[in-house]
Amino acid sequence: MQQIVISILIIVGIIILVSLRIINQYERGVKFTLGRYAGIMNPGLRLVVPIIQTYQKVDMRTIVVDVPTQEGITKDNITVGINAVLYYRIFDPKLSILEVEHYDYAVSQLAQTTMRNAVGEVELDELLAKREQVAERVRIIVDKVSDPWGVKVESVDLKDVSLPQELKRVIGKQAEAERERRAVVIKAEGEKMAAKNMADAAAMLSKSPGGLHLRTLNALGEIASEQGNSIVLAVPIEVLDAFKAIAKKK
């Protein structure tokens, strides 16, 4: 009789050892008894009776999904490639197991479809200039659809927008033309300011007696200070006539 009791105790001990499960701090376990939901297993050492009970672990940390490049057509009929990174976490492990099969795959597929739809709702210029707004629109849609799955979408970041090579060349030419236009405008503005300053200076010199002659002498001094420069003075005709008259009298 004693041997039977010992055997039973050994068997019970083995069953208990086999039934022990460890749930990590960042995990939760969804337990089933005879196929029916039986509750959430918190972190620590937990008991799962073999054959009668099963469980599935759910990672509660933020999960990063690299959404592969998707081709979409913008509102102005331009084909672009766009990829993104999606961050989400599970807020209800029960829903993530009971309401959807492979929640990670479902979220990835949902993000891909939503990205293509979002691209079709905007023009190319808006997609390039307002990338954050487009990403936020994708996040809101994916979060709303995945909410019944126990999934909370925290962020969506658009990594890259790929354009056709022909369009890249057109945009490059457009940017170059815009830079040239700005250079011409800046040069014209500078010439306009220089002309105005010269006009103001001329007006000031004309009002000052001897000012023009003084400016001429200063300019001659600046020219003469440089080696190799020759100065040619233009003498008025009246002065030459006066010299001729003096010469005849002599």
SULGI-V78081 format. One record per pair of residues at least 12 apart in sequence whose ideal C-beta (glycine too) atoms are under 8 Angstrom apart, sorted by sequence separation. I is the first residue (numbers start at 1). GAP is how many residues later the second one is. D is the distance in Angstrom with one decimal. If there is no record, write none. Layout:
BEGIN
[[I | GAP | D] [I | GAP | D]]
END
This chain:
BEGIN
[[28 | 12 | 5.6] [29 | 12 | 3.1] [69 | 12 | 4.8] [70 | 12 | 5.8] [122 | 12 | 6.2] [28 | 13 | 6.6] [29 | 13 | 8.0] [69 | 13 | 6.8] [70 | 13 | 7.0] [90 | 13 | 7.3] [28 | 14 | 6.8] [41 | 14 | 6.1] [69 | 14 | 4.2] [139 | 14 | 5.4] [142 | 14 | 7.1] [28 | 15 | 7.7] [38 | 15 | 6.9] [68 | 15 | 6.2] [119 | 15 | 7.7] [27 | 16 | 6.7] [67 | 16 | 5.9] [118 | 16 | 5.6] [121 | 16 | 7.9] [139 | 16 | 6.5] [26 | 17 | 8.0] [29 | 17 | 6.5] [31 | 17 | 6.8] [66 | 17 | 7.6] [67 | 17 | 4.5] [139 | 17 | 4.1] [23 | 18 | 5.3] [25 | 18 | 4.7] [34 | 18 | 6.3] [67 | 18 | 6.9] [138 | 18 | 4.9] [23 | 19 | 6.7] [24 | 19 | 6.2] [33 | 19 | 6.3] [34 | 19 | 7.9] [66 | 19 | 5.9] [67 | 19 | 5.7] [88 | 19 | 6.0] [118 | 19 | 5.4] [21 | 20 | 7.5] [23 | 20 | 4.9] [33 | 20 | 5.1] [65 | 20 | 7.2] [118 | 20 | 5.1] [136 | 20 | 7.3] [23 | 21 | 6.1] [32 | 21 | 6.6] [64 | 21 | 6.4] [65 | 21 | 4.4] [86 | 21 | 7.1] [135 | 21 | 4.7] [22 | 22 | 7.6] [31 | 22 | 6.2] [32 | 22 | 5.0] [64 | 22 | 7.5] [65 | 22 | 7.7] [86 | 22 | 7.6] [135 | 22 | 6.0] [22 | 23 | 6.0] [23 | 23 | 5.7] [31 | 23 | 7.6] [32 | 23 | 6.8] [64 | 23 | 5.8] [65 | 23 | 7.1] [115 | 23 | 5.7] [118 | 23 | 7.5] [135 | 23 | 4.7] [21 | 24 | 7.5] [22 | 24 | 7.5] [31 | 24 | 4.6] [63 | 24 | 7.3] [114 | 24 | 5.1] [117 | 24 | 7.9] [134 | 24 | 6.5] [20 | 25 | 6.1] [21 | 25 | 5.0] [30 | 25 | 6.2] [62 | 25 | 5.6] [63 | 25 | 5.7] [86 | 25 | 5.1] [20 | 26 | 7.4] [21 | 26 | 7.4] [29 | 26 | 4.6] [30 | 26 | 5.0] [62 | 26 | 7.2] [63 | 26 | 6.4] [20 | 27 | 6.4] [21 | 27 | 5.0] [29 | 27 | 7.0] [62 | 27 | 4.7] [63 | 27 | 7.9] [84 | 27 | 7.0] [111 | 27 | 7.0] [114 | 27 | 4.9] [131 | 27 | 5.0] [19 | 28 | 5.1] [20 | 28 | 7.9] [29 | 28 | 5.6] [30 | 28 | 6.3] [61 | 28 | 6.6] [114 | 28 | 5.4] [19 | 29 | 5.4] [28 | 29 | 7.4] [29 | 29 | 7.4] [60 | 29 | 6.7] [19 | 30 | 5.4] [27 | 30 | 5.0] [28 | 30 | 5.1] [60 | 30 | 5.7] [131 | 30 | 7.2] [16 | 31 | 7.4] [19 | 31 | 6.1] [27 | 31 | 6.5] [59 | 31 | 7.1] [84 | 31 | 6.2] [111 | 31 | 5.4] [114 | 31 | 7.9] [18 | 32 | 5.7] [27 | 32 | 6.0] [28 | 32 | 5.9] [58 | 32 | 5.6] [110 | 32 | 5.5] [26 | 33 | 6.5] [27 | 33 | 6.4] [60 | 33 | 7.2] [82 | 33 | 6.0] [128 | 33 | 6.3] [15 | 34 | 7.8] [21 | 34 | 6.8] [23 | 34 | 7.0] [26 | 34 | 5.6] [127 | 34 | 6.3] [15 | 35 | 7.0] [26 | 35 | 5.0] [58 | 35 | 3.9] [107 | 35 | 7.1] [110 | 35 | 5.9] [110 | 36 | 6.4] [82 | 37 | 6.0] [58 | 38 | 5.7] [58 | 39 | 6.7] [65 | 39 | 7.3] [80 | 39 | 6.5] [107 | 39 | 5.8] [124 | 39 | 7.9] [106 | 40 | 7.4] [56 | 41 | 5.5] [63 | 41 | 6.9] [67 | 41 | 6.6] [65 | 42 | 6.4] [70 | 42 | 5.4] [107 | 42 | 7.8] [65 | 43 | 5.3] [72 | 43 | 7.0] [103 | 43 | 7.9] [106 | 43 | 6.8] [67 | 44 | 4.9] [68 | 44 | 7.1] [72 | 44 | 4.4] [80 | 44 | 6.9] [107 | 44 | 6.0] [67 | 45 | 5.9] [70 | 45 | 5.1] [71 | 45 | 7.6] [72 | 45 | 8.0] [74 | 45 | 5.9] [75 | 45 | 6.5] [82 | 45 | 7.9] [111 | 45 | 7.3] [65 | 46 | 6.8] [70 | 46 | 5.2] [72 | 46 | 7.9] [73 | 46 | 7.1] [74 | 46 | 6.8] [75 | 46 | 6.4] [78 | 46 | 4.9] [103 | 46 | 5.4] [107 | 46 | 7.7] [72 | 47 | 3.3] [73 | 47 | 5.9] [75 | 47 | 5.7] [76 | 47 | 4.6] [80 | 47 | 7.0] [103 | 47 | 7.6] [67 | 48 | 6.6] [72 | 48 | 5.9] [74 | 48 | 6.3] [75 | 48 | 4.8] [76 | 48 | 5.9] [103 | 48 | 6.1] [70 | 49 | 7.8] [74 | 49 | 5.7] [99 | 49 | 5.8] [100 | 49 | 4.4] [74 | 50 | 4.9] [99 | 50 | 5.2] [84 | 51 | 6.8] [99 | 51 | 7.0] [40 | 53 | 6.1] [74 | 53 | 6.1] [86 | 53 | 8.0] [95 | 53 | 6.7] [96 | 53 | 5.8] [40 | 54 | 6.5] [84 | 54 | 7.2] [95 | 54 | 5.7] [96 | 54 | 4.2] [95 | 55 | 3.1] [96 | 55 | 6.6] [86 | 56 | 7.2] [94 | 56 | 6.8] [37 | 57 | 6.9] [93 | 57 | 6.6] [88 | 58 | 7.4] [92 | 58 | 3.3] [91 | 59 | 5.9] [90 | 60 | 5.6] [91 | 60 | 7.5] [37 | 61 | 6.6] [90 | 61 | 6.2] [91 | 61 | 4.8] [89 | 62 | 7.6] [90 | 62 | 7.6] [30 | 63 | 5.5] [88 | 63 | 5.5] [89 | 63 | 5.6] [29 | 64 | 7.9] [30 | 64 | 6.1] [88 | 64 | 6.2] [28 | 65 | 4.3] [88 | 65 | 4.6] [89 | 65 | 6.5] [87 | 66 | 7.4] [88 | 66 | 6.0] [30 | 67 | 4.6] [86 | 67 | 6.7] [87 | 67 | 4.6] [30 | 68 | 7.8] [87 | 68 | 4.5] [86 | 69 | 7.6] [87 | 69 | 7.5] [86 | 70 | 5.3] [87 | 70 | 8.0] [85 | 71 | 7.5] [84 | 72 | 5.7] [85 | 72 | 4.9] [84 | 73 | 6.1] [84 | 74 | 4.9] [85 | 74 | 6.1] [83 | 75 | 7.6] [84 | 75 | 6.0] [82 | 76 | 6.3] [83 | 76 | 5.3] [83 | 77 | 5.7] [82 | 78 | 7.2] [81 | 79 | 7.8] [82 | 79 | 5.3] [81 | 80 | 7.4] [82 | 80 | 7.2] [80 | 81 | 5.7] [81 | 81 | 3.6] [80 | 82 | 6.3] [80 | 83 | 6.0] [78 | 85 | 7.8] [79 | 85 | 6.5] [78 | 86 | 7.8] [78 | 89 | 6.7] [69 | 91 | 7.8] [62 | 92 | 6.4] [69 | 93 | 7.0]]
END
